[in-house]
Amino acid sequence: MPQPFVNRSAWIWSLEGSHAAAAEASPSHYQVRLFRRSFELGDAAATLTAHISADSRYLFYCNGVLVSRGPAKGDIHHHFYDTCELTRWLKPGRNMLAAVVLDMSRVAHRPSALGAPCSVMTYTGGFLLEGELGGASEKTGRLDTGLPGWLVKVDTSFRFQNDGTRFEGYHGYFEHRVSRELPAGWNQPEFDDSGWKDAATLYLAERHENRRDPTSPYGLVPRMISPLEEGAPARFSSVFLQGGADAGDGWLNLITQDKSVIISPGETCSVIVDTGELTTAYPLLDVSGGAGARIRFTYAEALRLPWATKDAKLLGRPQSLENLASHFADESSGWTFDRRGKISGWSDVWEPAGSGAEQFEPWHWRAFRYVGLEITAGTEPLTLLQLKQRFTAYPYKITGAFECSDPRLNKIWDVALRTMRLCSHETFEDCPHYEQMQYAGDTMITSKIAMLTSGDASLGRQALYQFDWSRLPEGLTQSRFPSRLLQVIPSWSLHWVTNVRDYVYCTGDLVTLRDLLPGIRAVLDWFRRHADESGLPSRLPFWNITDWCSWWPRGVVPGAADGPVCIISAQYIQALDEVSDLCRIAGRSPESTDLVKEADGLRRALHTRFWSEKEGLYFDRPGGPEVSQYGNAWAVICGAAGEKERAQLLKRFPTDPLLAPGSFFCWHAVFRALRVCGVYDRFPEFLGPWHEMVDYGLDTFVEENSYWRSLCHAWSAHPALEFIGGVLGVTPKKIGFTEVDVAPNICGLTHASGRVCTPAGAIDVSWEIRDGVFGILISAPAKTFVNVTLPGGHRRCFEGGRFEEKVKLL
C-alpha cells in the first residue's frame, strides 16, 4: 500500500486557523476542539484504515468507541502519527469518526506554575486524518481531513487549572471538566450536528522524509512504539477519612462491592482511597444525578506528616534540602504511609452534568498511591456508583527473572522492575509523578533493564533517536527530550553514548548504529573543543550536575567552573573507548584505532592531574582537596587506576566518611568500579539504602536520599542490572548476544537463578553451592556461543543448548 501523507490529506482546525485569535474560544488555558465526519455504508464488509495525528493531543472515536489516544510524544520535526484499523467498529448505515483535540501551543511551560507539559512539543492546534474506505461491494471513499465533510465545534467542557501547586511540576495543568458543557452523544452517529461549522484547512500534511520546501511545520513519522497497555478497571484496597479514621461501611462497600453511596444535596465529604501500591493509572468515578456537584481528585505518592508526630514512621529523616530539593521544599514534614498524614498534591476537578449516569476519566494518566476525594453535592442528590482505577504503562511482557538465597535481594529485584515499568510510557521517564521527562542518564539504566527482561527494545530505540533529534548546533544532545524547556548536561550526552552501545550489544541493530554514529562523533567533537592543554574537558558550559550529592550545590562537583574535574574527564575517556568499539563494529577500524590512542593518552593525563599518592585516592579537581565516591568510581571505570592504585584506593573507597557521598545514581558507577577492582562479591553489603526503602514499605525506588522529590525514580532501579550481569554474570560479548559471557559472582549467596532475554531467545542460569561444591546449569539458544567462567577461574565454552558443571570451591 502507498505511504500515507503524500500530497493528499491536510491539517484542519476551527475557522480562526493557526494564526488568528478565536472569536469563540475554550474558556481556560488550552484550546479544545471537537471534530466529526459522518459517512454511509451499505455493505458490512467495508474496511477502513485511518492514519491519525494532532497537535497537541487527541482522543479518537469510531461510532462512539474510544479507539486511539495520541500522538506519541515526539518533536515538531518528527511528529508521530498513529495507524488504526477501524473495520471492526463499522456498521451498515451511518457511521461516525470523531475526535477531541487539545491544543497546548498557546500556553507556556512554567514548572513553578505548571503551565503546559514540558514533554509535549507543539506548534499550533491541528487535527489530521487520512483514511480510505474499501470493500468488495463498497465504492472507495476518501475520508481525509482537508476534504469536505469534516465539522468542528469549539469545546468549553475541558478546562485546565493549577490549583494547589505545591512544588514544581513538569507534567502541566490538571483538568477541570465541566460535563454539562459537553454535548451529550457528540461522538455518536445519530447526534445532530447541524449547528456545527465546516473545519478550516491549514496546510498539506508532509512526511518527514519528503519535506523539501515545507509549508507544514510538521515532519510526520510513523509511531515507533506499541500503544500503551490499558488494564481493566481495578479496585482500590482501602478507604479512610482525612486524619486516618475509618470512612465507614458505605465507603468500604463502594470500593469493594460497587455498592452506591449517596451524597445528599448541599452535603460535603472528604475521603482518601489507597491502591496499596504506587501506580500509573486512570482514576475512574461513575456517578448518576447530582446536578451542581463538584468533585476534586487529589493525587499523591504518599501522605505528609510533621517529623515530630508521635509513633509515626516517616520516610527518611530530617535534613537540609538546600542542595537537593526543588522549589516549595518543606523541611518540617516528611512523606509517610501513616493514615494520619495529610494528602497534598495536584488535582483534577469534575463537575458532572447531573443528567444521568456518567463517568469521569482524566485525559492523561496520573501517578498515585492515594487519591483524595473532596465532594460537594449540588441541588440534587449525587449517587456514586463505582470508584476504580485502570493501570497504564508501556506494554512490556516481562519474562526475565531473578531469584536467590537472600529474600531481601529478591525483593529489591521486584521493586526495581516495578520502578522501571512505572517509568515507561510513551517515553522513558525519570519519574511518573511530577516530571514525566525522558532523561539520558535515567534512560541508560531503564532501557537496558527493559531489553534484558523483556527483549523489547522499541522504546529504547525511540529514545536513542529522540536524543539524537535533540542535538544543539554545538553538537551536544539535550539532557532530556522531548522537551519544551532547553536543558543541557554535558555528561548526559556521554550517558547517551553508553546507551547506544548497550542497545547495539543487546539487539545487534547495526542500522540504528550507523544512523547515530554522526551524532555520536558530534558529541566527542564538542568535548574536544572544550578541552584544556592536556586534552581533558575543562570549564564546561551548561549545567554540570553529575549526581545529587548533598555536599555539592545542585549536584555540581567542586571545580567544574574552574577547570577539569575527575568525574567528567573519566566519563569522556570511557565514551572514547565505547565509540571506538562502536566504530569497530560498524567496520570503521582506522577510526576505532585513533580513538583508542586518544583515550590512552587522556587516561595518563587524568592520572597525572588527579591522583594523590598521599590520599591514595583521586581528587575531584587537580590538587584537591575534595574526594568523592563518584570521582574515584569513574577513575577506576575509565581505566586510569592501575592495579597498584586500585589496591590503595580500596583501603578507603567506597566507605571512607571523608568521601563526598553519592546518591542512588552514583552507586551504579560504584558497583561497576567494584567489579573492575576484583571485589564485586562485596556488592550486597552496599545495598543498605535499597533495603531501607523496602523496609519503609516502598514498592518503587526513590530519586535521592532525602525522599523529598520523587518516590519512583528510574535511575534507582539499577541493582536489577547487577543481579543480571553480576550475580548471574550474563553479559553479551558480541552484538546481539551471538556470543555471551557467563561469569557468576557468589556475593555471599548459596544459590541464584534467573533468565535473561536475547534476540535469539532466553538464557537461563542457575547456580548452587552445596557441601563446598559450586554447581551451575546454563541453557542457551542454539548457535549462541557461551564462555563460562566459574569461581576459581575455571573456564569452559559451549555452543547453545544445555551446559552443566561442578567445581570444588577452595
C-alpha angles and dihedrals in degrees: 000000000000118000116262124246099035109136093319129083127040138210115257138196139158121301098279088064120198103317112036130080111257115248086206116033143171109269101241140035106305122049117235129195134186119215131193136182121179127196137172127238126192095178125060089205093071118125131211133186117183129195110205140185139154144181113263111352135329143194111206127202135189113199090340096310117121102238105166143006122197162011102243114242112276135133131270095262091045101039113171126227128195129225116215129187104217101172096105092058096051122103138180113276127018117007131184136212112192138171138182110210127197117207113201096169097101094056122079122225110248115167095197091054098028098236115165122346110276092216097055109083113201144173109182139328117286146140128212133187132165118187139148128198117229135177142135095261101020123093113240111258131184117222097182124149108248091049123094116275103059114116129193138198130186108243121221100175099075108073131162136217143170099213113161097015101176103174135357117302130186097194096083137229121343124228134274105188118194101188097186087069093058111088107242112248093005092150096048124099094238095054115119106240096168091121094053122103132234112265117249119238115234110179142322117281115247132195115230094242093049099053114119110146096359126205093182120072092219130082102201120218129175117258110273098202139049120264113271120268112257112193131207118272109282131195129251113242101225145358131208142163126262104280094033106277120138113272094219135251094288094063092040091053090050094059097036103036106015090244109159127252119207121211111201122229111284093007121135126201140169130203137161122223121202127206090198091236139040113272144169106229150130111260111223127203122178118195141162130210119349103132109197095020122143123202127187122199113200118192126208139165090212140347127263129238134169112261091240095060108132117250092355123142109218129182113256124339138279111283143143112282094192097118098029117039131078123230120307092033115172114206094178096071140032141206119273144168089218108122091226088072125108120246112235127172149089119315147202121220125210130190106189118218090236094216100110141310113345140157135223119214117158120238092242129040118253132218113227149127094195129041118192116208119203110182129186114182120217130214094309133049115274116216118203107209105175138358117194143132133230120215120229134179140125106309100248117168101210112208098150115102145185132190131163144167093271109075090197090064090047089057091050089053092053094047092046091054091048090050090053092049095050089050093055121083127117086337133005110275133207088218132352099213109060111000114025091188127145108235123186094226095053092040091055087065106036096042090055092048089050094050094048096046102037107018087229112129099165097102090044092051091049090052092052091054093044092056089048089052089051093063120137120224087253089064105254123118117232114259092236129025147215086038138149091199114065114234124168125187107176096210090051087068087058090051087054088057090053089049091054091051093048090049093051093048092048096045110020088226104159094168091065091043092055091047091054102040095087090055091046090054089050090057092052091047091053091056091047090054090053097049128117125229091286092055095249119131108263138187092352120197123232125040111327100194112150102171139348093263107169090218094059125074107248090343095295114141115235113267097026092120094049107045143314121340126204098237099054093038090054092046089053092050090050089051090053089055092047094048089048088056092047091050090051090051090049091053097255099126099161091053090047092053093050091052091051090055091048092051093047092054093049092048089060091046092051092050092049094048100042111024116105114197089191094054095035086224142088116262118230090233131018109287093008136183092187120083127180143184091239097049094051093044091056094045087058095043094052092051098247092123113075126204092275093049093046090054091051093043093054091063087073107012127125102355107045107119090220090067111095102251122244125223123226095290091055092058092065086068094040091057090050089050092052089056092051090049091053095242100102091131085077091064097102093055090067096054093091095115090053092048088050091055091049091047090053088059097253116153093192130042122253132236101244143348099275090065088216106110112045133355092200115046128164101219093058091065093076098107085079087068090053092054090052101038099028114030095031089028097214115154131152113249094185129029117280091020091277085141121028137190118215110189110154123200118214096213093185093302130128096209142003135178138175151142129250123196120229133171090258095047141280127328111210121199127183126171134175138180115218127167091346094308123118112213125186134187120192129182117191135175119266115279092017109131111217127197111199123199113188128195110286092035098280109158129204135169134202138164116234129312126057128342127183129177140161128202131180114243117231 
